[in-house]
């Protein structure tokens, strides 16, 4: 049995009076499995002994995630709008990485599918245009 990853790329959207929120840029499902990258993204906690110096342990699901990510993580709007939110019981190791952290993980592994490099490039482009980006992700078995 393999381990799949669910990925949402989010960027900051600026609101009035200097406030911001996270907005979904891309919602991607079942990306190419790369257990070395999964390990680098989770400080070795998912399917790999690959660790990255300075890697962050999984942070959990972000409380300020965009509605698109919430709907996927909590499996439907009717679930995530409830006061008590319960994700799919098959999901595990939810986390998020900044652009710099994700790019470092991709570069550390080196030989990754073009798909992962494209995500890193999009995130860098968002950052260059003044929109901080992050990748929100979780796994299932």
N, C-alpha and C positions, 0 to 999 in steps of 0.2 A: 504494500500500500504506500502510495506516495504522499507527499506533503505539498499542498497548493497554497499559494499566496494570493491575497486580495489586496489591491492597491488603489489608493485614491491620491492623486496629486492635487494639492490645494495651494492657493496663493492668497495673500492678504488683500482684501478690498477695503479701500479707505472710505469711511463714512464722514459725516459732518463732525465738526469740532475736534478733529484729530483722532477720532475713534476708528477702529477697524474691526473687521471680522474675517473669518476664513471662508473662501469661496472655492467650490470644486472647479478645478480646471480639467481634470480627466478622471474617469472612473474606469478602471481596468481590472479584468478578472482573469484568474488562472494564467498568469504569465509563465514564461518558460521557467521550469524548475532549475534552480541553480543553488544547490545546497551549500556550496562554499560562500556564495553571496548571502544566503539566508543566515548563515553563521556570522558573517561579518556585520550584518545589519542588527543582530541580536546578541552580540557579545558571546557567541558560541552556544546560545541556548536552543537553537532550532537546527536539527539534522546535520550538524557539522561541528568539527573541532576548530574550524577556521575562526580565529579571533583577530581583532584589529586593535592595535595599541590605541588607547583612548576611546575605544568603542563604548557606547552607552548601553547599559542593560535595558531591556524593554521597559518602557515608561508607562504602559497601559494605554487604553483608548483615551484620546483627548476629549475633555469635556466640552471643548469649544469647536468640535468638528462641524463641517458643513452638513446641511440636510441630506445631501446625496449619500455621503458616507454613513450618516446615522441610519438612513433607510436600509442600506445594505447590511450594516453591522447588527442592527436590531431587527432586521428582516421585516420591513414594512412600516409604513408611516404610523399605522395604528399601534405598533409596539413602542417605537421610540418617543412618541408624544406622551406616553403614560408617565406618571410620576415615578414608578418603579420600572426601570428599564432592565430587560434581560436579553443578552445576546444569544444567538444560536449556541447551543451547548457543544457543538463540534468546533467552534472557533477557539483558538488559543494564541497566546503570546501577542496580544495587540500592542502596537507601539507607533511611534512616529519619529522621523528623522528630518533635520534641517537639510537644506541643499548641500551645505558643506559636509555634513555627516554622511549623506547618501553618496555623494561623489567620492568621498574618501573610501567608502566600502567598495564601490565599483572599481576604483583604481587599485585598491589593495588586492582584490581577487584577480584583476587583470584580464583574464580570458573569459569575458562574459558575453552573452548573446547581445547582438546589436540593439535589441529591444531595451535592455537595461541602460545601455549607453544613451539611447534616444531619450529616455526618461530623465537621465542626468542632464542632458543638454537642454531639454525644455525647462527644467527647473533653474538652470543657470541663466537662461534667457529671461525668465520671469524676474529673477533677482536683478539682472542687469537693467531691466526696465522699471525698477523701483518697487517691485512687488515681491516681498519675501515669500518663499515657497517652502513647502514641506511635503513629505510623502507619509501618508497614514496607511498602515497595513496591519494585517492579521493573517493567521494561517489556519488551515483545516487539514484533517487527515482523511 
